[in-house]
């Protein structure tokens, strides 16, 4: 069983992203986004398995709003969605019980 490792997640995401986005997201940006994802789920304290699409939209908007508020970057919905796909692909490589 493998544990979630942020450093490995960031490396995985960097390799997973399309070439045109590899320069768009620095390592620091990706660490920041991973932290924001955790913050989002800590604040919610629940997952909406019945409406995953709505939950993803809320997560994307939360990341965009926080990154603007914290002056980290001005990312688009599509860019964040690709980062989330990459992060999910990394998580799928782990044997983490749900």
URKA-V757876 format. One record per residue. N is the residue number from 0. RES is the residue in one small letter. PHI is phi in whole degrees, 0 to 359 (NA if undefined). Layout:
BEGIN
N	RES	PHI
N	RES	PHI
END
This chain:
BEGIN
0	x	NA
1	x	258
2	x	261
3	x	293
4	x	233
5	x	301
6	x	299
7	x	294
8	x	297
9	x	298
10	x	298
11	x	299
12	x	299
13	x	302
14	x	285
15	x	280
16	x	296
17	x	301
18	x	308
19	x	292
20	x	259
21	x	301
22	x	275
23	x	287
24	x	248
25	x	281
26	x	303
27	x	299
28	x	300
29	x	290
30	x	300
31	x	300
32	x	297
33	x	298
34	x	296
35	x	294
36	x	301
37	x	298
38	x	299
39	x	302
40	x	286
41	x	293
42	x	291
43	x	280
44	x	60
45	x	197
46	x	246
47	x	259
48	x	292
49	x	281
50	x	223
51	x	296
52	x	296
53	x	296
54	x	298
55	x	296
56	x	299
57	x	296
58	x	296
59	x	301
60	x	294
61	x	298
62	x	297
63	x	298
64	x	297
65	x	295
66	x	293
67	x	290
68	x	301
69	x	273
70	x	56
71	x	270
72	x	180
73	x	242
74	x	268
75	x	271
76	x	301
77	x	295
78	x	296
79	x	294
80	x	299
81	x	294
82	x	296
83	x	294
84	x	297
85	x	296
86	x	295
87	x	295
88	x	296
89	x	298
90	x	300
91	x	294
92	x	282
93	x	264
94	x	259
95	x	257
96	x	293
97	x	273
END
